[in-house]
Amino acid sequence: MSHNRLVDISNLKGLDRLTNLKRLVLSHNKLKCLPEQIGDLPALQEFYATENQLSRLPDSGGNLEALKVREGNNNRIGRLP
């Protein structure tokens, strides 16, 4: 879902049903926030959200126990969950 000029994905339906998703790439959009459902992806190993307008990541991101790679360069993120 990168390079799509996405501004908001909070209404993205079915994200929590992607239980086998291993890689999520949201880089090069205009996202300001991410939905809490991101934390409901138990198999997620790689998460990329570089070049957005994010000021924070959802607290549920702390639930991603399988996560090995997290990239969020060139955002406004002040803290990680």
C-alpha positions in Angstrom: 0.0 0.0 0.0 3.0 2.3 -0.4 3.2 5.3 -2.8 -0.6 5.8 -2.8 -1.0 9.2 -1.1 -3.1 7.6 1.6 -4.2 10.1 4.2 -6.3 7.8 6.5 -6.6 4.1 6.8 -8.6 4.1 10.1 -11.7 2.8 8.2 -9.9 0.0 6.5 -12.2 -3.0 6.9 -10.8 -6.5 7.7 -7.3 -5.5 8.8 -7.7 -7.6 11.9 -8.6 -10.7 9.8 -5.1 -10.7 8.2 -3.8 -12.9 10.9 -1.1 -14.5 8.6 0.2 -11.2 7.3 4.0 -11.1 7.7 4.9 -7.8 5.9 3.0 -4.5 5.9 4.4 -1.6 3.8 2.7 1.8 4.3 5.6 3.9 3.3 5.5 7.1 1.1 2.0 8.1 1.9 0.5 11.0 3.9 -0.7 9.1 6.9 -1.0 11.0 10.2 -2.1 8.1 12.4 -2.5 4.3 12.2 -5.5 2.3 13.4 -5.2 0.3 16.7 -6.0 -2.9 14.6 -2.3 -2.9 13.6 -1.7 -4.6 17.0 -4.1 -7.4 16.0 -1.6 -8.9 13.4 0.1 -11.7 15.3 2.3 -12.9 12.5 3.5 -9.5 11.4 7.3 -9.6 11.2 8.1 -6.5 9.1 6.4 -3.1 9.3 7.4 -0.1 7.1 5.9 3.3 7.4 8.7 5.7 6.3 8.0 9.0 4.7 4.6 9.7 6.2 3.3 12.4 8.7 2.9 10.1 11.7 3.3 11.7 15.1 2.8 8.5 17.0 2.3 4.8 16.6 -0.7 3.1 18.2 -0.2 1.6 21.6 -1.4 -1.8 20.3 1.9 -1.9 18.3 3.4 -3.2 21.5 1.4 -6.4 21.0 3.4 -7.4 17.9 5.5 -10.1 19.4 6.7 -11.5 16.0 7.9 -8.1 14.8 11.5 -8.1 13.8 11.8 -5.1 11.5 10.1 -1.7 12.2 11.0 1.3 10.0 9.4 4.7 10.4 12.0 7.2 9.2 11.0 10.7 8.1 7.9 11.0 10.3 7.2 13.0 13.4 7.1 10.1 15.8 8.1 11.1 19.3 7.8 7.7 21.1 7.4 4.0 20.3 4.9 1.8 22.1 
